[in-house]
Amino acid sequence: TFDGGLPAYYGEGEFYVVKSDTVNIQGRFRGTTWTGGLAATNGIAVGGPFLNDHVIIVGSLEDGAVRVDGIPIEVFPSEYSLPDGLANISYTAEGTVVDEATMTWRKHVVRMSLPFGVQLEVFRWTNYVDVRLSMARQPGQDGACSNFDGNVTDDTTEAVLSRTGFWVPDDELLFERRLPASWTETETKMLEDCPDSRRTRARTECAHDVSGLRGAIFTVEMRLCMLDICYGDVAHALQTAEKLGYVERPMSQ
């Protein structure tokens, strides 16, 4: 996080990466075969008042083209600008990777130069993305990248979700559609291994967050929420899945 924290999100869905009065960046977290179904970042959506409500969506290579206001950017490499020079977007094979394990992979990098000095790089891999974000603190800021208050202790997954809610509400969603949630064997095992005291607390907190849901979707989303509370202070999904022996790190893309 901007404050130096290392929260983790294992459940699927759309979450706030940055939620503020000006800048809105949302992340789609989705399970992959390489992570035993545990969530990795699958896409990024950028919008809000600082973009005059334009929306930029970048997903994995499996998700198709980069989109600006629903219009695909299909040419690679290419350059694109929002009206009046509001933002510049480049789509190239150039960039310093976020994860050294991907150094030998062919790169597809979306680099955004946005208002207020926001700089965003998205590395598109087959079924997930890596993200690098640089920005100044914004009014009312919170989200997975923290509230930028200089206090790392309030950057835990549990603390962030208690402030922002578990998912982005429908009326604030920047993505064109909501991801259908699913549940895997790996997630079942991890939830079973969650310490009793933490699982009880997670059940109480998550029951409030998903109280408006019914039936099977309630069951899945309840479990996904509990998973984030149970393991939000543990290493990222791939490392955890490897430790549990469910997956092996991919060698190439």
C-alpha positions as CSV (number, residue, x, y, z in Angstrom):
1,T,0.0,0.0,0.0
2,F,1.0,3.7,-0.1
3,D,1.6,3.4,3.7
4,G,3.7,0.3,3.4
5,G,1.1,-2.4,4.2
6,L,0.7,-5.8,2.5
7,P,-3.0,-6.7,2.6
8,A,-4.2,-9.6,0.5
9,Y,-7.5,-10.3,-1.2
10,Y,-8.4,-13.9,-1.9
11,G,-12.1,-13.7,-2.7
12,E,-13.4,-12.8,-6.2
13,G,-15.2,-9.7,-7.1
14,E,-14.8,-5.9,-7.8
15,F,-13.1,-3.9,-5.1
16,Y,-11.9,-0.4,-4.6
17,V,-8.2,0.1,-5.3
18,V,-8.5,3.8,-4.8
19,K,-11.8,5.4,-3.7
20,S,-11.7,9.2,-3.3
21,D,-13.6,12.3,-4.0
22,T,-11.6,12.7,-7.2
23,V,-9.9,9.5,-8.3
24,N,-11.8,6.2,-8.7
25,I,-9.7,3.1,-9.5
26,Q,-11.4,-0.3,-9.1
27,G,-9.9,-3.8,-9.3
28,R,-11.4,-7.0,-10.4
29,F,-10.0,-10.0,-8.5
30,R,-10.6,-13.4,-10.0
31,G,-9.3,-16.9,-9.4
32,T,-6.9,-18.6,-11.8
33,T,-5.8,-22.2,-12.4
34,W,-2.3,-21.2,-11.4
35,T,-3.4,-20.0,-8.0
36,G,-5.7,-22.9,-7.2
37,G,-8.7,-20.7,-7.6
38,L,-7.5,-18.0,-5.2
39,A,-8.0,-14.5,-6.6
40,A,-5.4,-12.5,-8.5
41,T,-5.9,-9.1,-10.1
42,N,-7.8,-9.7,-13.3
43,G,-8.5,-6.2,-14.4
44,I,-8.4,-2.5,-13.6
45,A,-11.0,0.2,-14.2
46,V,-10.2,3.9,-13.9
47,G,-12.7,6.8,-13.8
48,G,-14.2,9.5,-11.6
49,P,-14.4,13.3,-11.6
50,F,-10.7,13.6,-12.4
51,L,-11.3,12.0,-15.8
52,N,-14.6,13.9,-16.4
53,D,-16.3,10.5,-15.9
54,H,-14.5,8.9,-18.8
55,V,-13.7,5.2,-18.0
56,I,-10.6,3.2,-19.0
57,I,-10.7,-0.6,-18.5
58,V,-7.7,-2.9,-18.8
59,G,-8.1,-6.6,-18.3
60,S,-5.9,-9.7,-18.9
61,L,-5.1,-10.8,-22.4
62,E,-7.9,-13.3,-22.2
63,D,-10.4,-10.5,-21.6
64,G,-9.9,-8.9,-25.0
65,A,-9.0,-5.3,-25.9
66,V,-8.2,-2.4,-23.7
67,R,-11.4,-0.2,-23.7
68,V,-11.9,3.6,-23.3
69,D,-15.5,4.5,-22.8
70,G,-16.4,1.1,-24.2
71,I,-14.4,1.6,-27.4
72,P,-11.6,-1.0,-27.9
73,I,-7.9,-0.2,-28.4
74,E,-6.9,-3.1,-30.5
75,V,-3.7,-1.9,-32.2
76,F,-0.5,-3.0,-30.6
77,P,1.6,-1.0,-30.1
78,S,-0.4,2.2,-30.1
79,E,-1.0,5.6,-28.5
80,Y,-4.3,7.1,-27.4
81,S,-5.4,10.4,-25.9
82,L,-8.6,11.4,-24.2
83,P,-10.3,14.6,-25.5
84,D,-8.5,17.9,-24.7
85,G,-5.4,16.1,-23.7
86,L,-7.0,15.0,-20.4
87,A,-5.0,11.8,-20.4
88,N,-2.5,9.9,-22.5
89,I,-2.4,6.1,-22.9
90,S,0.3,4.1,-24.5
91,Y,0.1,0.3,-25.2
92,T,3.6,-1.1,-25.9
93,A,5.9,-4.0,-25.0
94,E,8.1,-1.7,-22.9
95,G,8.2,-1.5,-19.1
96,T,10.0,-2.7,-15.9
97,V,8.0,-5.6,-14.6
98,V,6.4,-5.6,-11.2
99,D,7.1,-9.3,-10.5
100,E,10.6,-10.6,-11.4
101,A,9.2,-14.0,-12.1
102,T,7.6,-12.5,-15.3
103,M,10.9,-11.0,-16.6
104,T,11.2,-13.4,-19.5
105,W,7.5,-13.2,-20.6
106,R,6.4,-11.2,-23.6
107,K,5.1,-7.9,-22.3
108,H,1.8,-6.0,-23.1
109,V,2.0,-2.9,-21.0
110,V,-0.7,-0.2,-20.8
111,R,0.8,3.1,-19.4
112,M,-1.5,5.9,-18.4
113,S,-0.5,9.5,-17.6
114,L,-3.6,10.9,-15.9
115,P,-4.6,14.2,-14.3
116,F,-3.3,15.2,-10.8
117,G,0.0,13.4,-11.6
118,V,-1.6,9.9,-11.4
119,Q,0.7,7.4,-13.2
120,L,-0.6,3.9,-13.8
121,E,1.0,0.9,-15.5
122,V,-0.9,-2.3,-16.1
123,F,1.1,-5.4,-17.3
124,R,-1.4,-7.7,-19.1
125,W,-0.6,-11.4,-18.8
126,T,-2.7,-14.3,-20.0
127,N,-5.3,-14.5,-17.2
128,Y,-4.2,-11.8,-14.7
129,V,-2.6,-8.3,-14.6
130,D,0.2,-6.7,-12.5
131,V,-0.3,-3.1,-11.6
132,R,2.0,-0.2,-10.6
133,L,0.4,3.0,-9.3
134,S,2.0,6.3,-8.4
135,M,-0.1,9.3,-7.2
136,A,-0.5,12.0,-4.6
137,R,-3.0,11.6,-1.7
138,Q,-6.5,12.6,-2.7
139,P,-9.4,14.0,-0.6
140,G,-11.4,11.2,1.1
141,Q,-9.0,8.5,-0.1
142,D,-9.3,4.8,0.9
143,G,-9.3,1.4,-0.7
144,A,-6.9,-1.5,-1.2
145,C,-4.0,0.8,-1.7
146,S,-4.7,2.3,1.7
147,N,-6.1,5.6,3.0
148,F,-2.7,7.2,2.6
149,D,-2.6,8.5,6.1
150,G,0.9,7.3,6.9
151,N,-0.4,4.7,9.4
152,V,0.3,1.1,8.2
153,T,-1.7,-0.4,11.1
154,D,-5.0,0.5,9.5
155,D,-4.2,-0.9,6.1
156,T,-5.2,-4.5,6.9
157,T,-7.7,-6.2,4.5
158,E,-10.2,-6.3,7.4
159,A,-9.8,-2.6,8.2
160,V,-10.1,-1.5,4.6
161,L,-13.2,-3.6,4.0
162,S,-14.8,-2.3,7.1
163,R,-14.5,1.3,5.7
164,T,-15.2,0.7,2.0
165,G,-17.5,-2.3,2.1
166,F,-16.8,-5.7,0.7
167,W,-17.6,-4.9,-3.0
168,V,-18.1,-1.9,-5.2
169,P,-21.9,-1.3,-5.3
170,D,-23.7,-1.6,-8.6
171,D,-24.4,2.1,-8.9
172,E,-20.6,2.9,-8.6
173,L,-19.3,0.0,-10.7
174,L,-16.9,1.1,-13.5
175,F,-16.6,-2.3,-15.1
176,E,-19.2,-3.0,-17.9
177,R,-20.5,-6.1,-16.0
178,R,-20.1,-7.7,-12.6
179,L,-18.0,-10.9,-12.3
180,P,-20.1,-14.0,-11.3
181,A,-18.6,-15.2,-8.1
182,S,-17.4,-18.8,-7.7
183,W,-16.0,-21.0,-5.0
184,T,-13.1,-23.6,-5.2
185,E,-11.7,-26.6,-3.4
186,T,-8.6,-24.6,-2.4
187,E,-10.8,-21.9,-0.8
188,T,-12.8,-24.5,1.0
189,K,-9.6,-26.0,2.5
190,M,-8.3,-22.5,3.5
191,L,-11.6,-21.6,5.2
192,E,-11.6,-24.8,7.1
193,D,-8.0,-24.1,8.3
194,C,-8.9,-20.5,9.5
195,P,-8.5,-20.3,13.3
196,D,-11.9,-20.6,15.1
197,S,-11.7,-17.1,16.7
198,R,-11.0,-15.4,13.4
199,R,-13.6,-17.4,11.5
200,T,-16.2,-16.4,14.1
201,R,-15.3,-12.7,13.8
202,A,-15.3,-13.0,10.0
203,R,-18.7,-14.6,10.0
204,T,-20.2,-11.8,12.1
205,E,-18.6,-9.0,10.0
206,C,-19.5,-10.6,6.6
207,A,-23.1,-11.4,7.6
208,H,-23.6,-7.6,7.7
209,D,-21.9,-7.0,4.3
210,V,-23.9,-9.6,2.4
211,S,-27.2,-9.2,4.2
212,G,-28.9,-8.1,1.1
213,L,-28.2,-11.3,-0.8
214,R,-30.2,-14.5,-0.9
215,G,-29.8,-18.2,-1.8
216,A,-26.7,-19.6,-3.4
217,I,-25.1,-16.2,-4.1
218,F,-25.4,-15.4,-0.4
219,T,-23.5,-18.6,0.5
220,V,-20.7,-18.0,-2.1
221,E,-20.2,-14.3,-1.3
222,M,-20.3,-15.0,2.5
223,R,-17.5,-17.5,2.1
224,L,-15.5,-15.2,-0.1
225,C,-15.8,-12.3,2.4
226,M,-14.8,-14.6,5.3
227,L,-11.8,-15.8,3.3
228,D,-10.5,-12.2,3.0
229,I,-11.0,-11.6,6.7
230,C,-9.2,-14.8,7.6
231,Y,-6.2,-14.4,5.3
232,G,-6.0,-10.7,4.5
233,D,-2.7,-10.3,6.4
234,V,-1.0,-13.3,4.7
235,A,1.2,-13.3,1.5
236,H,-0.4,-13.0,-1.9
237,A,-2.5,-15.7,-3.5
238,L,0.1,-17.5,-5.6
239,Q,2.5,-17.8,-2.7
240,T,-0.2,-19.1,-0.4
241,A,-1.5,-21.6,-3.0
242,E,2.1,-22.9,-3.5
243,K,2.6,-23.2,0.2
244,L,-0.6,-25.3,0.4
245,G,0.7,-27.5,-2.4
246,Y,-2.2,-26.9,-4.7
247,V,-0.3,-25.2,-7.6
248,E,3.1,-24.7,-9.1
249,R,4.3,-21.3,-10.4
250,P,4.0,-21.1,-14.2
251,M,7.3,-20.9,-16.2
252,S,6.1,-18.8,-19.2
253,Q,3.2,-17.0,-20.8
